[in-house]
C-alpha cells in the first residue's frame, strides 16, 4: 500500500548490475524481473559490484520504447561511485538529476511492489519515462519487511 507520495529533487548517480529487456504486456515483466531477481541472488551479483556505495538494491526501469505499455529495460543492481570497471555481462546506467515523485510503501515484500506499480500505471501523470526506480533496503531480520520506495521521474 502507498502511504505517502512526495516530490523530491535528486542529484544524478550511477547504478551497475544485471539487465533484462521486457514489457508489461501479458505479465511478461513479472516473469522476466522475477528471473532477474533469482539470478541476482543465485549469482551473488552484489558481491561482484566492487564500487558499490551500500548494500541497497536498485531496480531501475529505463530505455522506454513508449510508456509503461511498451518495452523497457530493467537493471537490478547497486549505486556505485564509478563505472570504469564494470564486470563482464553487467550493465551500468546514469540516473539523471531530476524531479521525482517518491512513493512510500507499506506491506509485505514483494507483494507491496506489484500493488504499488498497478496503482502507478493507472494513476500517475506527468511521467518522463527516462529512468524510474525502486529502492530496496533489506531488513536482516525479515525479508518480508524490506523497506521499499518507488521513484518516478516527473515533469
C-alpha positions, -999 to 999 in steps of 0.1 A, spaced: 0 0 0 12 35 -8 13 55 24 28 88 11 39 105 -21 62 134 -21 82 154 -47 120 154 -44 149 166 -65 178 141 -68 213 146 -80 224 122 -107 241 89 -98 252 56 -114 238 21 -109 256 -11 -120 240 -45 -122 224 -71 -145 197 -62 -170 168 -76 -190 146 -61 -217 109 -67 -210 73 -55 -213 43 -54 -190 21 -70 -217 8 -104 -208 26 -102 -174 59 -108 -191 77 -83 -168 67 -103 -138 84 -134 -152 114 -116 -165 121 -94 -135 114 -124 -112 141 -143 -131 164 -113 -129 160 -113 -91 166 -151 -89 198 -146 -109 208 -116 -88 206 -137 -56 219 -170 -70 250 -154 -87 256 -131 -57 257 -102 -81 260 -76 -53 294 -90 -42 307 -86 -78 299 -48 -78 331 -36 -62 325 1 -63 290 -1 -47 282 26 -22 259 5 0 240 -28 0 208 -11 -10 194 -26 -42 181 -5 -71 157 -19 -97 159 7 -125 133 10 -153 147 28 -183 151 29 -221 113 30 -225 101 23 -260 70 44 -254 54 43 -219 46 16 -194 28 -4 -221 58 -8 -243 92 -24 -240 117 -11 -214 150 -22 -198 153 -32 -161 187 -31 -144 189 -47 -110 220 -35 -91 236 -11 -67 245 26 -66 282 29 -74 309 56 -71 325 47 -105 317 28 -137 352 23 -150 354 -14 -140 320 -30 -149 321 -68 -147 315 -86 -180 279 -92 -187 268 -63 -164 252 -30 -173 256 5 -159 232 34 -162 233 71 -151 202 81 -133 198 118 -142 194 146 -118 157 154 -119 124 158 -100 110 125 -88 77 115 -71 87 92 -42 61 66 -33 65 53 3 52 17 6 38 -3 35 31 -40 35 48 -73 28 76 -76 3 74 -83 -26 36 -80 -28 36 -43 -20 57 -36 -50 33 -51 -76 3 -34 -59 20 0 -60 30 -3 -96 -6 -13 -106 -17 19 -89 10 40 -106 2 26 -141 -35 36 -136 -30 70 -118 4 86 -123 6 116 -146 34 137 -158 59 108 -161 90 115 -181 98 78 -188 135 85 -186 146 64 -155 123 53 -127 135 30 -99 126 10 -68 150 14 -39 152 -16 -15 168 -16 19 166 -51 32 158 -60 68 183 -86 81 156 -99 104 128 -104 79 128 -104 41 91 -96 41 98 -63 60 121 -49 33 118 -12 31 109 -1 -4 103 32 -22 95 39 -58 109 69 -76 92 82 -108 108 109 -129 82 136 -134 78 169 -153 
